[in-house]
Amino acid sequence: MSYSSSLTDREWEIIEPLLPQKKKTRPPRWTKRQILDGIFYQLKNGCNWCDLPKDLPPYSTVFWHYKQWRSDGVLEQIMSALHAQVREHVKKNQSGPACCSSTRKR
């Protein structure tokens, strides 16, 4: 089932390369995209982790990845990369417009 907080294919193409690669030990039961959909569902709706819909990964799995990625700085890196892409898209430089008091009209 798709939710309004679910990643689109285009969004997933942007975010997937930013996620850490895990050593291949065994095939995961849940994809990183499904886990992110669970994280985004909880963040958007503000529900308790244990109230995630049953068609998403178990809340313990989603919450574990959320805590891990947050403490490792992965979520911050994703936000920074997305912010940079948005600024580039609207043709602004990374640091924003320079403020110069001498050019202001008084």
C-alpha positions in Angstrom: 0.0 0.0 0.0 1.2 3.5 -0.8 0.9 6.4 1.6 1.3 10.1 1.1 4.6 9.9 3.0 5.9 7.1 0.7 8.9 7.7 -1.5 8.3 8.1 -5.2 10.6 6.3 -7.7 12.4 9.6 -8.4 12.9 10.4 -4.7 14.2 6.9 -4.2 16.7 7.3 -7.0 18.1 10.4 -5.3 18.2 9.0 -1.7 19.3 5.4 -2.4 23.0 6.2 -3.1 23.2 8.3 0.1 22.4 5.3 2.3 25.2 3.2 3.9 26.0 -0.1 2.2 25.9 -3.1 4.5 28.1 -6.1 4.2 26.1 -8.9 2.4 25.6 -11.5 5.1 22.1 -12.7 4.1 19.3 -11.2 2.1 17.4 -8.6 4.1 13.8 -9.2 4.8 12.9 -5.5 4.3 14.4 -3.1 1.7 15.9 0.2 2.8 13.1 1.9 0.8 10.4 0.1 2.9 12.3 1.1 6.1 12.5 4.7 5.0 8.8 4.6 4.1 8.2 3.5 7.7 10.3 6.3 9.1 8.7 8.9 6.9 5.2 7.6 7.8 6.0 8.0 11.5 7.5 11.4 11.1 4.7 12.8 9.0 1.9 11.4 11.1 3.5 11.7 14.5 2.1 8.3 15.6 3.8 6.0 18.1 6.4 3.7 16.4 4.3 0.7 17.4 1.3 2.1 15.6 2.9 1.9 12.1 0.6 0.2 9.6 1.1 -3.6 9.4 2.1 -3.5 5.7 5.2 -1.6 6.6 8.2 -3.3 8.3 7.9 -4.0 12.0 8.2 -0.9 14.1 11.2 -2.4 15.9 13.1 -2.7 12.6 12.1 0.8 11.4 12.9 2.4 14.8 16.3 0.6 15.0 17.3 1.9 11.6 16.0 5.4 12.4 18.2 5.5 15.6 21.2 4.0 13.8 21.0 6.3 10.8 20.4 9.3 13.1 23.4 8.6 15.3 25.6 7.8 12.4 24.7 11.2 10.7 23.1 9.5 7.7 19.8 11.4 8.0 21.7 14.7 8.3 23.8 13.8 5.2 20.6 13.0 3.3 19.0 16.3 4.3 22.2 18.2 3.3 22.4 16.5 -0.1 18.7 17.1 -0.8 19.0 20.7 0.3 22.0 21.2 -2.0 20.0 19.7 -4.9 17.0 22.0 -4.3 19.2 25.1 -4.2 21.0 24.0 -7.4 17.6 23.4 -9.0 16.5 26.9 -8.3 19.8 28.3 -9.5 21.0 29.6 -6.1 24.5 29.1 -4.7 25.2 26.9 -1.7 25.6 29.7 0.8 22.6 31.8 -0.2 22.6 35.4 -1.3 25.3 37.6 0.2 23.9 40.4 2.3 25.6 43.7 1.7 24.4 46.7 3.6 26.0 49.2 1.2 23.6 48.1 -1.6 20.5 48.6 0.5 18.4 51.6 -0.2 17.8 53.8 2.9 
